[in-house]
Amino acid sequence: MNAAEFYQDVVKRNYEEFTNNPGDFRLLWNALLSMNTVAEFVALDRLAYSPVSRSALSQTADQIRDKNLADLKCCAETFKHVRKIQDHRKPVPKFMTIETSTGISSYDRTTWTIGSHDLVDVLQQASATIAAFPELKNENSAHRL
């Protein structure tokens, strides 16, 4: 599955399902996590699907995320790991929870936040940013696996 296929078949459908059912937290979760994965798919597309190191893939994906998708990454990773923990290794290890998803209730829309991020707003902003990526247009994706 290339970047355009992933976007069309998974991400866009998850987003549309949520927008058609905005009270369904499971659909919001699915849309956020799948949308966060777009950066890796686009990175692989830009790297012509060639074998690359994890660090090269991560670096390219981080460049794609840049500032416009940083909130999406933060929220998706917090969902995925339940807590976002800052790791300070110098001089003594000090771990500090900086974000958490444990205060979210799927039944209470007012709790759909992570830190200062409104999850629906993050999803909508990320969707607008991602939709503009040329790699996600079927006719522009020249790379195939």
N, C-alpha and C positions, 0 to 999 in steps of 0.2 A: 504494500500500500504506500503510495507516494504522498507527498504533502497535500496536494490538491484533493486526492481521494479521501484522506483522513479528515480534512476540513469539511468536505461536502457530505461524507457519509456518517461522520461521528460528531464533530464539533458543531457544525451548523444545525444538524438535527437535534442535538441536545439543547442548544440555545433556543431553537424554535419551540421545542416541547416545553421548556421552562416559560418562555414568554406567553405561550398559550395556557399555561397553568401556573401563574405567578405565586400561588400559595403553597406549592409543593416543594418543600425543602430538598427532598431527594433529587429532584430535577435540577435545582440550583447547584447542588453539590456536584452532580454529574457534569453540568455545563462548565462550571469553574475548573474542575480538574482536567477535563478533556481540553478546554481552551488553553490551559497552561502548557500542555504538551505540544501545542502548535510550534512553539519556538524550536524544539528539537527536530520536528519534522521539516521545518523550513531550513534549519541549519544543515540537515542532511541533504536537502535538495540543493542548497547553495554549494555544498561540498561534493556535488555530483554523485551522491550515494557511495562514495569510495570509503574503504576501510580507514577509519581515523581513530586516534586515541580518545579516551573519555575526556581528557582535558581539552583537546582541540574541539570536540563537539560542544562541551560546556562553554568554552570561550565564545564560540560562534553563536550559540543559543543566548548567552548573556548579552552579546552585542545586539542581537535581534530584540531582546526584551528591553534593553536600555532603560530609559526612564518611563516610557509609556506603558510598559507592562510589568513594572516592578511591584505595583500593588497586587496585581493578579498573582504573581509568583508568591508573594508573601502570604496571601490568603489561601492559595492552593496548598502550599507547603504546611501551613498551620492546620488545615483540614487533614492532610495526609498523615501528619505526625502528632496531631492533637495539640501540641504546644510548640511554639517557636522558642528556642533557647539560645541565648547568646553565650558563646564560649570564650572566656578570657583565660588564656594559658599563661600569662606572665603577670606577676612573678609566681603567684599561686593560682591553681585552677579555681575559677569562680564562675559558676553557672547561674544564669539568671533567666527566668521565663520572661519573655518580652511580649508574647502574644499567646492567646489560647482560644480554642474553639469550644471549651467545655461549658461556657455560659450560654450557648445557643440552644434554644428550644425550637424544634421543628414546627411547633404549634403557635409560636408567638413571633410574628414578623418583626416586632420591635427589637428582638434580640439578634437579628441576622446581621451581626457586625463582628469584626475581628479588629480589636484595637479601635482606631478611629475610622476604619474602613467599613462603609455600608456595602455589603456583599452584592446586592443587586446593582448598585452604581458601578462597582468595580467590574462586574460582568458586562454591563452595557458599554462602558468605556473601552474595555478590552476588545469586545466584539467589533466596535467601530474601527479600532486600530488594526486588528487582524484582517478584517475584510479587505483592507487596502493592499495587503501583501500580494505582489504579482505572482508569486509562486503558487498561490491558492486558486488561481483561475485555471480551470481545466485546460483551456487552449494554450496557456503559457507555460505549462509544466512539461518541459522537454525530457526530463529525466525519468526513467522507469527503472524499477528494480530488475 
